[in-house]
Amino acid sequence: VKSQLEEKENQKFPVFKAVSYKSQVVAGTNFFIKVDVGDEKCVHLRVFRSLPHENQPLALHAYQTNKAKQDELTYF
């Protein structure tokens, strides 16, 4: 989903490392992922994984920028 975020934000992220995540089962799975993007900054991503029989790629559904490493990862 890195390329999806870079396209939406119109910028490149040389650092893109998952720090933590939570998951939520729906009609598929939502993953809430805290990602270190360098310079002491993080982004929070909500990524959706559809059910296996749907055979769809991961999709970036929402994101929050300007987060710090100590910010709690919550539903959004």
PDB file of N, CA, C and O in Angstrom:
ATOM      1  N   VAL A   1       0.816  -1.210   0.000  1.00  0.00           N
ATOM      2  CA  VAL A   1       0.000   0.000   0.000  1.00  0.00           C
ATOM      3  C   VAL A   1       0.855   1.267   0.000  1.00  0.00           C
ATOM      4  O   VAL A   1       0.329   2.377  -0.076  1.00  0.00           O
ATOM      5  N   LYS A   2       2.170   1.095   0.085  1.00  0.00           N
ATOM      6  CA  LYS A   2       3.057   2.270   0.069  1.00  0.00           C
ATOM      7  C   LYS A   2       2.810   3.127  -1.168  1.00  0.00           C
ATOM      8  O   LYS A   2       2.695   4.348  -1.067  1.00  0.00           O
ATOM      9  N   SER A   3       2.730   2.494  -2.325  1.00  0.00           N
ATOM     10  CA  SER A   3       2.529   3.257  -3.562  1.00  0.00           C
ATOM     11  C   SER A   3       1.176   3.973  -3.568  1.00  0.00           C
ATOM     12  O   SER A   3       1.061   5.067  -4.120  1.00  0.00           O
ATOM     13  N   GLN A   4       0.155   3.369  -2.963  1.00  0.00           N
ATOM     14  CA  GLN A   4      -1.155   4.016  -2.886  1.00  0.00           C
ATOM     15  C   GLN A   4      -1.075   5.288  -2.044  1.00  0.00           C
ATOM     16  O   GLN A   4      -1.652   6.312  -2.409  1.00  0.00           O
ATOM     17  N   LEU A   5      -0.356   5.225  -0.910  1.00  0.00           N
ATOM     18  CA  LEU A   5      -0.208   6.395  -0.054  1.00  0.00           C
ATOM     19  C   LEU A   5       0.621   7.468  -0.745  1.00  0.00           C
ATOM     20  O   LEU A   5       0.274   8.648  -0.691  1.00  0.00           O
ATOM     21  N   GLU A   6       1.713   7.071  -1.394  1.00  0.00           N
ATOM     22  CA  GLU A   6       2.560   8.044  -2.089  1.00  0.00           C
ATOM     23  C   GLU A   6       1.775   8.765  -3.181  1.00  0.00           C
ATOM     24  O   GLU A   6       1.964   9.962  -3.398  1.00  0.00           O
ATOM     25  N   GLU A   7       0.905   8.046  -3.858  1.00  0.00           N
ATOM     26  CA  GLU A   7       0.087   8.673  -4.903  1.00  0.00           C
ATOM     27  C   GLU A   7      -0.912   9.659  -4.297  1.00  0.00           C
ATOM     28  O   GLU A   7      -1.092  10.756  -4.826  1.00  0.00           O
ATOM     29  N   LYS A   8      -1.557   9.284  -3.201  1.00  0.00           N
ATOM     30  CA  LYS A   8      -2.550  10.161  -2.573  1.00  0.00           C
ATOM     31  C   LYS A   8      -1.898  11.405  -1.962  1.00  0.00           C
ATOM     32  O   LYS A   8      -2.466  12.496  -2.012  1.00  0.00           O
ATOM     33  N   GLU A   9      -0.707  11.235  -1.386  1.00  0.00           N
ATOM     34  CA  GLU A   9       0.000  12.350  -0.734  1.00  0.00           C
ATOM     35  C   GLU A   9       0.910  13.108  -1.695  1.00  0.00           C
ATOM     36  O   GLU A   9       1.428  14.170  -1.350  1.00  0.00           O
ATOM     37  N   ASN A  10       1.103  12.575  -2.884  1.00  0.00           N
ATOM     38  CA  ASN A  10       1.972  13.171  -3.891  1.00  0.00           C
ATOM     39  C   ASN A  10       3.381  13.420  -3.344  1.00  0.00           C
ATOM     40  O   ASN A  10       3.954  14.493  -3.529  1.00  0.00           O
ATOM     41  N   GLN A  11       3.918  12.413  -2.672  1.00  0.00           N
ATOM     42  CA  GLN A  11       5.290  12.477  -2.175  1.00  0.00           C
ATOM     43  C   GLN A  11       5.825  11.066  -2.005  1.00  0.00           C
ATOM     44  O   GLN A  11       5.064  10.102  -1.922  1.00  0.00           O
ATOM     45  N   LYS A  12       7.149  10.962  -1.955  1.00  0.00           N
ATOM     46  CA  LYS A  12       7.810   9.668  -1.770  1.00  0.00           C
ATOM     47  C   LYS A  12       8.226   9.518  -0.313  1.00  0.00           C
ATOM     48  O   LYS A  12       8.597  10.495   0.338  1.00  0.00           O
ATOM     49  N   PHE A  13       8.164   8.302   0.192  1.00  0.00           N
ATOM     50  CA  PHE A  13       8.578   7.996   1.555  1.00  0.00           C
ATOM     51  C   PHE A  13       9.784   7.062   1.498  1.00  0.00           C
ATOM     52  O   PHE A  13       9.628   5.862   1.275  1.00  0.00           O
ATOM     53  N   PRO A  14      10.998   7.612   1.701  1.00  0.00           N
ATOM     54  CA  PRO A  14      12.188   6.756   1.645  1.00  0.00           C
ATOM     55  C   PRO A  14      12.202   5.720   2.774  1.00  0.00           C
ATOM     56  O   PRO A  14      12.744   4.628   2.604  1.00  0.00           O
ATOM     57  N   VAL A  15      11.615   6.055   3.917  1.00  0.00           N
ATOM     58  CA  VAL A  15      11.473   5.125   5.030  1.00  0.00           C
ATOM     59  C   VAL A  15       9.997   4.757   5.103  1.00  0.00           C
ATOM     60  O   VAL A  15       9.141   5.641   5.046  1.00  0.00           O
ATOM     61  N   PHE A  16       9.683   3.470   5.228  1.00  0.00           N
ATOM     62  CA  PHE A  16       8.287   3.020   5.300  1.00  0.00           C
ATOM     63  C   PHE A  16       8.281   1.702   6.047  1.00  0.00           C
ATOM     64  O   PHE A  16       8.267   0.633   5.436  1.00  0.00           O
ATOM     65  N   LYS A  17       8.291   1.780   7.390  1.00  0.00           N
ATOM     66  CA  LYS A  17       8.432   0.592   8.221  1.00  0.00           C
ATOM     67  C   LYS A  17       7.270   0.503   9.213  1.00  0.00           C
ATOM     68  O   LYS A  17       7.041   1.423   9.998  1.00  0.00           O
ATOM     69  N   ALA A  18       6.550  -0.602   9.169  1.00  0.00           N
ATOM     70  CA  ALA A  18       5.450  -0.817  10.111  1.00  0.00           C
ATOM     71  C   ALA A  18       6.012  -0.933  11.525  1.00  0.00           C
ATOM     72  O   ALA A  18       6.969  -1.669  11.767  1.00  0.00           O
ATOM     73  N   VAL A  19       5.399  -0.193  12.459  1.00  0.00           N
ATOM     74  CA  VAL A  19       5.834  -0.195  13.851  1.00  0.00           C
ATOM     75  C   VAL A  19       4.891  -1.065  14.684  1.00  0.00           C
ATOM     76  O   VAL A  19       5.337  -1.828  15.540  1.00  0.00           O
ATOM     77  N   SER A  20       3.591  -0.948  14.429  1.00  0.00           N
ATOM     78  CA  SER A  20       2.603  -1.749  15.141  1.00  0.00           C
ATOM     79  C   SER A  20       1.329  -1.811  14.306  1.00  0.00           C
ATOM     80  O   SER A  20       1.156  -1.062  13.344  1.00  0.00           O
ATOM     81  N   TYR A  21       0.441  -2.726  14.701  1.00  0.00           N
ATOM     82  CA  TYR A  21      -0.830  -2.821  13.990  1.00  0.00           C
ATOM     83  C   TYR A  21      -1.896  -3.425  14.900  1.00  0.00           C
ATOM     84  O   TYR A  21      -1.603  -4.063  15.911  1.00  0.00           O
ATOM     85  N   LYS A  22      -3.141  -3.195  14.497  1.00  0.00           N
ATOM     86  CA  LYS A  22      -4.311  -3.822  15.111  1.00  0.00           C
ATOM     87  C   LYS A  22      -5.175  -4.299  13.955  1.00  0.00           C
ATOM     88  O   LYS A  22      -5.069  -3.785  12.841  1.00  0.00           O
ATOM     89  N   SER A  23      -6.025  -5.274  14.216  1.00  0.00           N
ATOM     90  CA  SER A  23      -6.910  -5.747  13.153  1.00  0.00           C
ATOM     91  C   SER A  23      -8.348  -5.788  13.642  1.00  0.00           C
ATOM     92  O   SER A  23      -8.618  -5.885  14.840  1.00  0.00           O
ATOM     93  N   GLN A  24      -9.255  -5.711  12.689  1.00  0.00           N
ATOM     94  CA  GLN A  24     -10.691  -5.746  12.966  1.00  0.00           C
ATOM     95  C   GLN A  24     -11.330  -6.610  11.890  1.00  0.00           C
ATOM     96  O   GLN A  24     -11.183  -6.333  10.700  1.00  0.00           O
ATOM     97  N   VAL A  25     -12.036  -7.653  12.301  1.00  0.00           N
ATOM     98  CA  VAL A  25     -12.702  -8.518  11.334  1.00  0.00           C
ATOM     99  C   VAL A  25     -14.046  -7.909  10.974  1.00  0.00           C
ATOM    100  O   VAL A  25     -14.868  -7.623  11.845  1.00  0.00           O
ATOM    101  N   VAL A  26     -14.255  -7.719   9.695  1.00  0.00           N
ATOM    102  CA  VAL A  26     -15.524  -7.238   9.138  1.00  0.00           C
ATOM    103  C   VAL A  26     -15.860  -8.221   8.013  1.00  0.00           C
ATOM    104  O   VAL A  26     -15.617  -9.417   8.174  1.00  0.00           O
ATOM    105  N   ALA A  27     -16.395  -7.778   6.911  1.00  0.00           N
ATOM    106  CA  ALA A  27     -16.569  -8.662   5.748  1.00  0.00           C
ATOM    107  C   ALA A  27     -15.234  -8.668   5.013  1.00  0.00           C
ATOM    108  O   ALA A  27     -15.134  -8.237   3.864  1.00  0.00           O
ATOM    109  N   GLY A  28     -14.228  -9.160   5.694  1.00  0.00           N
ATOM    110  CA  GLY A  28     -12.825  -9.083   5.312  1.00  0.00           C
ATOM    111  C   GLY A  28     -12.098  -8.665   6.583  1.00  0.00           C
ATOM    112  O   GLY A  28     -12.568  -8.951   7.685  1.00  0.00           O
ATOM    113  N   THR A  29     -10.970  -7.998   6.447  1.00  0.00           N
ATOM    114  CA  THR A  29     -10.229  -7.547   7.627  1.00  0.00           C
ATOM    115  C   THR A  29      -9.722  -6.134   7.416  1.00  0.00           C
ATOM    116  O   THR A  29      -9.130  -5.828   6.381  1.00  0.00           O
ATOM    117  N   ASN A  30      -9.957  -5.257   8.411  1.00  0.00           N
ATOM    118  CA  ASN A  30      -9.336  -3.942   8.444  1.00  0.00           C
ATOM    119  C   ASN A  30      -8.071  -4.052   9.277  1.00  0.00           C
ATOM    120  O   ASN A  30      -8.087  -4.607  10.375  1.00  0.00           O
ATOM    121  N   PHE A  31      -6.984  -3.525   8.755  1.00  0.00           N
ATOM    122  CA  PHE A  31      -5.743  -3.443   9.509  1.00  0.00           C
ATOM    123  C   PHE A  31      -5.452  -1.972   9.764  1.00  0.00           C
ATOM    124  O   PHE A  31      -5.467  -1.161   8.839  1.00  0.00           O
ATOM    125  N   PHE A  32      -5.191  -1.635  11.005  1.00  0.00           N
ATOM    126  CA  PHE A  32      -4.782  -0.287  11.384  1.00  0.00           C
ATOM    127  C   PHE A  32      -3.291  -0.384  11.660  1.00  0.00           C
ATOM    128  O   PHE A  32      -2.874  -1.077  12.588  1.00  0.00           O
ATOM    129  N   ILE A  33      -2.482   0.310  10.858  1.00  0.00           N
ATOM    130  CA  ILE A  33      -1.035   0.133  10.889  1.00  0.00           C
ATOM    131  C   ILE A  33      -0.351   1.472  11.158  1.00  0.00           C
ATOM    132  O   ILE A  33      -0.613   2.466  10.482  1.00  0.00           O
ATOM    133  N   LYS A  34       0.524   1.477  12.150  1.00  0.00           N
ATOM    134  CA  LYS A  34       1.364   2.644  12.415  1.00  0.00           C
ATOM    135  C   LYS A  34       2.660   2.444  11.642  1.00  0.00           C
ATOM    136  O   LYS A  34       3.356   1.447  11.834  1.00  0.00           O
ATOM    137  N   VAL A  35       2.986   3.403  10.761  1.00  0.00           N
ATOM    138  CA  VAL A  35       4.147   3.269   9.888  1.00  0.00           C
ATOM    139  C   VAL A  35       5.116   4.417  10.139  1.00  0.00           C
ATOM    140  O   VAL A  35       4.735   5.586  10.091  1.00  0.00           O
ATOM    141  N   ASP A  36       6.371   4.072  10.406  1.00  0.00           N
ATOM    142  CA  ASP A  36       7.444   5.061  10.537  1.00  0.00           C
ATOM    143  C   ASP A  36       7.829   5.507   9.135  1.00  0.00           C
ATOM    144  O   ASP A  36       8.202   4.684   8.299  1.00  0.00           O
ATOM    145  N   VAL A  37       7.740   6.830   8.869  1.00  0.00           N
ATOM    146  CA  VAL A  37       8.109   7.364   7.558  1.00  0.00           C
ATOM    147  C   VAL A  37       9.353   8.250   7.640  1.00  0.00           C
ATOM    148  O   VAL A  37       9.631   9.018   6.719  1.00  0.00           O
ATOM    149  N   GLY A  38      10.094   8.144   8.735  1.00  0.00           N
ATOM    150  CA  GLY A  38      11.333   8.903   8.887  1.00  0.00           C
ATOM    151  C   GLY A  38      11.112  10.258   9.533  1.00  0.00           C
ATOM    152  O   GLY A  38       9.975  10.698   9.702  1.00  0.00           O
ATOM    153  N   ASP A  39      12.202  10.917   9.891  1.00  0.00           N
ATOM    154  CA  ASP A  39      12.164  12.245  10.523  1.00  0.00           C
ATOM    155  C   ASP A  39      11.264  12.296  11.747  1.00  0.00           C
ATOM    156  O   ASP A  39      10.589  13.298  11.984  1.00  0.00           O
ATOM    157  N   GLU A  40      11.253  11.211  12.529  1.00  0.00           N
ATOM    158  CA  GLU A  40      10.433  11.132  13.743  1.00  0.00           C
ATOM    159  C   GLU A  40       8.935  11.272  13.465  1.00  0.00           C
ATOM    160  O   GLU A  40       8.179  11.651  14.360  1.00  0.00           O
ATOM    161  N   LYS A  41       8.496  10.975  12.248  1.00  0.00           N
ATOM    162  CA  LYS A  41       7.085  11.080  11.876  1.00  0.00           C
ATOM    163  C   LYS A  41       6.521   9.698  11.581  1.00  0.00           C
ATOM    164  O   LYS A  41       7.235   8.791  11.152  1.00  0.00           O
ATOM    165  N   CYS A  42       5.228   9.564  11.820  1.00  0.00           N
ATOM    166  CA  CYS A  42       4.509   8.336  11.494  1.00  0.00           C
ATOM    167  C   CYS A  42       3.231   8.687  10.753  1.00  0.00           C
ATOM    168  O   CYS A  42       2.741   9.813  10.834  1.00  0.00           O
ATOM    169  N   VAL A  43       2.705   7.722  10.039  1.00  0.00           N
ATOM    170  CA  VAL A  43       1.358   7.815   9.483  1.00  0.00           C
ATOM    171  C   VAL A  43       0.591   6.609   9.992  1.00  0.00           C
ATOM    172  O   VAL A  43       1.162   5.546  10.236  1.00  0.00           O
ATOM    173  N   HIS A  44      -0.709   6.789  10.147  1.00  0.00           N
ATOM    174  CA  HIS A  44      -1.590   5.683  10.524  1.00  0.00           C
ATOM    175  C   HIS A  44      -2.389   5.321   9.282  1.00  0.00           C
ATOM    176  O   HIS A  44      -2.975   6.186   8.630  1.00  0.00           O
ATOM    177  N   LEU A  45      -2.405   4.040   8.968  1.00  0.00           N
ATOM    178  CA  LEU A  45      -3.103   3.559   7.778  1.00  0.00           C
ATOM    179  C   LEU A  45      -4.248   2.641   8.170  1.00  0.00           C
ATOM    180  O   LEU A  45      -4.148   1.893   9.142  1.00  0.00           O
ATOM    181  N   ARG A  46      -5.333   2.700   7.415  1.00  0.00           N
ATOM    182  CA  ARG A  46      -6.381   1.689   7.513  1.00  0.00           C
ATOM    183  C   ARG A  46      -6.387   0.949   6.180  1.00  0.00           C
ATOM    184  O   ARG A  46      -6.743   1.508   5.143  1.00  0.00           O
ATOM    185  N   VAL A  47      -5.993  -0.300   6.229  1.00  0.00           N
ATOM    186  CA  VAL A  47      -5.867  -1.126   5.030  1.00  0.00           C
ATOM    187  C   VAL A  47      -6.909  -2.231   5.098  1.00  0.00           C
ATOM    188  O   VAL A  47      -7.077  -2.878   6.132  1.00  0.00           O
ATOM    189  N   PHE A  48      -7.603  -2.440   3.991  1.00  0.00           N
ATOM    190  CA  PHE A  48      -8.647  -3.458   3.941  1.00  0.00           C
ATOM    191  C   PHE A  48      -8.175  -4.648   3.121  1.00  0.00           C
ATOM    192  O   PHE A  48      -7.677  -4.496   2.006  1.00  0.00           O
ATOM    193  N   ARG A  49      -8.343  -5.849   3.700  1.00  0.00           N
ATOM    194  CA  ARG A  49      -8.076  -7.103   2.979  1.00  0.00           C
ATOM    195  C   ARG A  49      -9.416  -7.809   2.821  1.00  0.00           C
ATOM    196  O   ARG A  49     -10.055  -8.180   3.806  1.00  0.00           O
ATOM    197  N   SER A  50      -9.829  -7.990   1.579  1.00  0.00           N
ATOM    198  CA  SER A  50     -11.117  -8.639   1.315  1.00  0.00           C
ATOM    199  C   SER A  50     -11.035 -10.124   1.633  1.00  0.00           C
ATOM    200  O   SER A  50      -9.963 -10.660   1.913  1.00  0.00           O
ATOM    201  N   LEU A  51     -12.181 -10.771   1.584  1.00  0.00           N
ATOM    202  CA  LEU A  51     -12.242 -12.207   1.817  1.00  0.00           C
ATOM    203  C   LEU A  51     -11.485 -12.941   0.706  1.00  0.00           C
ATOM    204  O   LEU A  51     -11.457 -12.480  -0.435  1.00  0.00           O
ATOM    205  N   PRO A  52     -10.873 -14.078   1.037  1.00  0.00           N
ATOM    206  CA  PRO A  52     -10.039 -14.783   0.053  1.00  0.00           C
ATOM    207  C   PRO A  52     -10.723 -15.083  -1.275  1.00  0.00           C
ATOM    208  O   PRO A  52     -10.089 -14.966  -2.324  1.00  0.00           O
ATOM    209  N   HIS A  53     -11.990 -15.464  -1.263  1.00  0.00           N
ATOM    210  CA  HIS A  53     -12.670 -15.829  -2.514  1.00  0.00           C
ATOM    211  C   HIS A  53     -12.902 -14.637  -3.444  1.00  0.00           C
ATOM    212  O   HIS A  53     -13.179 -14.821  -4.629  1.00  0.00           O
ATOM    213  N   GLU A  54     -12.789 -13.411  -2.913  1.00  0.00           N
ATOM    214  CA  GLU A  54     -12.973 -12.213  -3.740  1.00  0.00           C
ATOM    215  C   GLU A  54     -11.722 -11.899  -4.554  1.00  0.00           C
ATOM    216  O   GLU A  54     -11.792 -11.187  -5.556  1.00  0.00           O
ATOM    217  N   ASN A  55     -10.573 -12.433  -4.123  1.00  0.00           N
ATOM    218  CA  ASN A  55      -9.317 -12.299  -4.866  1.00  0.00           C
ATOM    219  C   ASN A  55      -8.986 -10.850  -5.226  1.00  0.00           C
ATOM    220  O   ASN A  55      -8.657 -10.556  -6.376  1.00  0.00           O
ATOM    221  N   GLN A  56      -9.072  -9.949  -4.250  1.00  0.00           N
ATOM    222  CA  GLN A  56      -8.787  -8.530  -4.450  1.00  0.00           C
ATOM    223  C   GLN A  56      -7.468  -8.161  -3.759  1.00  0.00           C
ATOM    224  O   GLN A  56      -7.105  -8.774  -2.755  1.00  0.00           O
ATOM    225  N   PRO A  57      -6.752  -7.166  -4.288  1.00  0.00           N
ATOM    226  CA  PRO A  57      -5.516  -6.741  -3.625  1.00  0.00           C
ATOM    227  C   PRO A  57      -5.832  -5.927  -2.363  1.00  0.00           C
ATOM    228  O   PRO A  57      -6.962  -5.480  -2.165  1.00  0.00           O
ATOM    229  N   LEU A  58      -4.822  -5.747  -1.524  1.00  0.00           N
ATOM    230  CA  LEU A  58      -4.982  -4.878  -0.354  1.00  0.00           C
ATOM    231  C   LEU A  58      -5.319  -3.475  -0.820  1.00  0.00           C
ATOM    232  O   LEU A  58      -4.819  -3.021  -1.849  1.00  0.00           O
ATOM    233  N   ALA A  59      -6.173  -2.782  -0.061  1.00  0.00           N
ATOM    234  CA  ALA A  59      -6.590  -1.438  -0.457  1.00  0.00           C
ATOM    235  C   ALA A  59      -6.416  -0.479   0.713  1.00  0.00           C
ATOM    236  O   ALA A  59      -6.837  -0.769   1.833  1.00  0.00           O
ATOM    237  N   LEU A  60      -5.800   0.654   0.446  1.00  0.00           N
ATOM    238  CA  LEU A  60      -5.666   1.712   1.437  1.00  0.00           C
ATOM    239  C   LEU A  60      -7.001   2.450   1.495  1.00  0.00           C
ATOM    240  O   LEU A  60      -7.371   3.127   0.537  1.00  0.00           O
ATOM    241  N   HIS A  61      -7.726   2.328   2.604  1.00  0.00           N
ATOM    242  CA  HIS A  61      -9.045   2.949   2.720  1.00  0.00           C
ATOM    243  C   HIS A  61      -9.004   4.310   3.374  1.00  0.00           C
ATOM    244  O   HIS A  61      -9.821   5.173   3.055  1.00  0.00           O
ATOM    245  N   ALA A  62      -8.063   4.521   4.289  1.00  0.00           N
ATOM    246  CA  ALA A  62      -7.957   5.820   4.961  1.00  0.00           C
ATOM    247  C   ALA A  62      -6.567   5.930   5.573  1.00  0.00           C
ATOM    248  O   ALA A  62      -5.870   4.934   5.763  1.00  0.00           O
ATOM    249  N   TYR A  63      -6.185   7.158   5.875  1.00  0.00           N
ATOM    250  CA  TYR A  63      -4.894   7.361   6.524  1.00  0.00           C
ATOM    251  C   TYR A  63      -4.893   8.681   7.278  1.00  0.00           C
ATOM    252  O   TYR A  63      -5.691   9.577   6.998  1.00  0.00           O
ATOM    253  N   GLN A  64      -3.989   8.784   8.232  1.00  0.00           N
ATOM    254  CA  GLN A  64      -3.803  10.002   9.020  1.00  0.00           C
ATOM    255  C   GLN A  64      -2.314  10.321   9.017  1.00  0.00           C
ATOM    256  O   GLN A  64      -1.485   9.458   9.305  1.00  0.00           O
ATOM    257  N   THR A  65      -1.980  11.567   8.690  1.00  0.00           N
ATOM    258  CA  THR A  65      -0.575  11.976   8.643  1.00  0.00           C
ATOM    259  C   THR A  65      -0.227  12.787   9.886  1.00  0.00           C
ATOM    260  O   THR A  65      -1.077  13.036  10.740  1.00  0.00           O
ATOM    261  N   ASN A  66       1.034  13.192   9.972  1.00  0.00           N
ATOM    262  CA  ASN A  66       1.542  14.015  11.083  1.00  0.00           C
ATOM    263  C   ASN A  66       1.318  13.370  12.442  1.00  0.00           C
ATOM    264  O   ASN A  66       0.915  14.034  13.397  1.00  0.00           O
ATOM    265  N   LYS A  67       1.578  12.095  12.520  1.00  0.00           N
ATOM    266  CA  LYS A  67       1.480  11.377  13.784  1.00  0.00           C
ATOM    267  C   LYS A  67       2.876  11.173  14.353  1.00  0.00           C
ATOM    268  O   LYS A  67       3.857  11.123  13.611  1.00  0.00           O
ATOM    269  N   ALA A  68       2.959  11.057  15.667  1.00  0.00           N
ATOM    270  CA  ALA A  68       4.224  10.793  16.338  1.00  0.00           C
ATOM    271  C   ALA A  68       4.261   9.339  16.781  1.00  0.00           C
ATOM    272  O   ALA A  68       3.223   8.681  16.855  1.00  0.00           O
ATOM    273  N   LYS A  69       5.454   8.837  17.076  1.00  0.00           N
ATOM    274  CA  LYS A  69       5.581   7.423  17.475  1.00  0.00           C
ATOM    275  C   LYS A  69       4.780   7.112  18.717  1.00  0.00           C
ATOM    276  O   LYS A  69       4.315   5.982  18.871  1.00  0.00           O
ATOM    277  N   GLN A  70       4.601   8.071  19.612  1.00  0.00           N
ATOM    278  CA  GLN A  70       3.875   7.812  20.862  1.00  0.00           C
ATOM    279  C   GLN A  70       2.349   7.939  20.694  1.00  0.00           C
ATOM    280  O   GLN A  70       1.608   7.595  21.614  1.00  0.00           O
ATOM    281  N   ASP A  71       1.869   8.422  19.542  1.00  0.00           N
ATOM    282  CA  ASP A  71       0.416   8.529  19.334  1.00  0.00           C
ATOM    283  C   ASP A  71      -0.208   7.136  19.277  1.00  0.00           C
ATOM    284  O   ASP A  71       0.303   6.232  18.616  1.00  0.00           O
ATOM    285  N   GLU A  72      -1.326   6.990  19.987  1.00  0.00           N
ATOM    286  CA  GLU A  72      -2.020   5.705  20.044  1.00  0.00           C
ATOM    287  C   GLU A  72      -2.673   5.391  18.709  1.00  0.00           C
ATOM    288  O   GLU A  72      -3.230   6.271  18.052  1.00  0.00           O
ATOM    289  N   LEU A  73      -2.599   4.146  18.322  1.00  0.00           N
ATOM    290  CA  LEU A  73      -3.231   3.667  17.103  1.00  0.00           C
ATOM    291  C   LEU A  73      -4.669   3.286  17.436  1.00  0.00           C
ATOM    292  O   LEU A  73      -4.900   2.329  18.175  1.00  0.00           O
ATOM    293  N   THR A  74      -5.641   4.030  16.893  1.00  0.00           N
ATOM    294  CA  THR A  74      -7.057   3.807  17.193  1.00  0.00           C
ATOM    295  C   THR A  74      -7.847   3.672  15.899  1.00  0.00           C
ATOM    296  O   THR A  74      -7.339   3.955  14.814  1.00  0.00           O
ATOM    297  N   TYR A  75      -9.103   3.235  16.028  1.00  0.00           N
ATOM    298  CA  TYR A  75      -9.993   3.133  14.875  1.00  0.00           C
ATOM    299  C   TYR A  75     -10.236   4.521  14.281  1.00  0.00           C
ATOM    300  O   TYR A  75     -10.438   5.483  15.022  1.00  0.00           O
ATOM    301  N   PHE A  76     -10.219   4.629  12.977  1.00  0.00           N
ATOM    302  CA  PHE A  76     -10.594   5.874  12.298  1.00  0.00           C
ATOM    303  C   PHE A  76     -11.231   5.560  10.971  1.00  0.00           C
ATOM    304  O   PHE A  76     -11.619   6.472  10.242  1.00  0.00           O
TER     305      PHE A  76
END
